[in-house]
Amino acid sequence: SDLTKYQYRHALRAFGRFLGRCPGLEDLQDDTLAIWMSHLMSEGLAIVTVREMAGRVSSLWTWLAKRGIVTKWPTFTKPAAPETMPTALTESQIRALCRSAGKERGIIGEVPADLWWTSFLAFVWTTAERKSAALAVRVEWIDFGTGACTIPPVVRKGGRKWACYKLWPET
């Protein structure tokens, strides 16, 4: 994709700036990449960003090695990514969000906005589905007799697994 091409160009340009010239095959050395990563972190780049940039150079290097264009394969280790602290709404924030949804006015589609928003929040709470999958749900995916909702892989992250949820009767 265009975004992928952009990310590779960005990583290779950054590597070239570090080297002071356009990178070449001779620059595909573990020590050079390790020093470059250290340099990027000393400039204040986030470890996740450094890992992504080095990963792109490593992917290109691996591709070249698989085709016999270079004889050495990458063996450098990227810096460990820090675990992020999960963030979530507090119980009082969730209650306030639900109260606010219940005060919405207007119509969404053919459904009163207060009903739509409280149902949407209940659906997300019950299923823990991502926003994109939750918004993609179609009426035909819901069995109103059993209260089950079946979501096909095509709308879910990864696009490989089905999901089936038992919804609250209120939802």
C-alpha positions, 0 to 999 in steps of 0.5 A: 500500500502507499502507506507501507511504501511511505513507512519504508522510505521514511525508515530508509531515509532515517537510516541514511541520515544516520550514515550521512549518505544513501544506505547500501548493501554494505550497511546491512550489518548487525552492529550498524543497525544496533548503533543506529537504534541506540542513536534514534533512542538518544534523539528521543524517539519512542522505543516502539518507533525505533522498533518499527523503523529497524523492523522495516530495514530488517525486513528488507535485509531478510528479503535481500538475503532470501534472494541471495543478494546479500549473504548475511542475514539480520541477527540483531535484537530490537530493544524490548518494547515497554508494556503499556499501562492499560487505560479504562473508564472508571465505574463512575465514568461508565455510569455517567456515559450511560446516563448521558446516552439516555438523555440524547435527543433526535433520531439515528436511522429510525431509532430514537437517539437515546435508545440507539446510544444506550443499546450501542453502549450495552452491545459494546460492553457485552461483546467487547467488540471493537468500534468498527465491528460493533458499528458494522453489525446488521439486523440479520446477524442478530437472533432476537429469539435467543438474543445471540449476535453472530459477527462474521470474520470480514468485519472483525480485526484480523478477518479470520474468526467468527464471534458469537455473543449472547446479548442481555435482553435489554440490549 
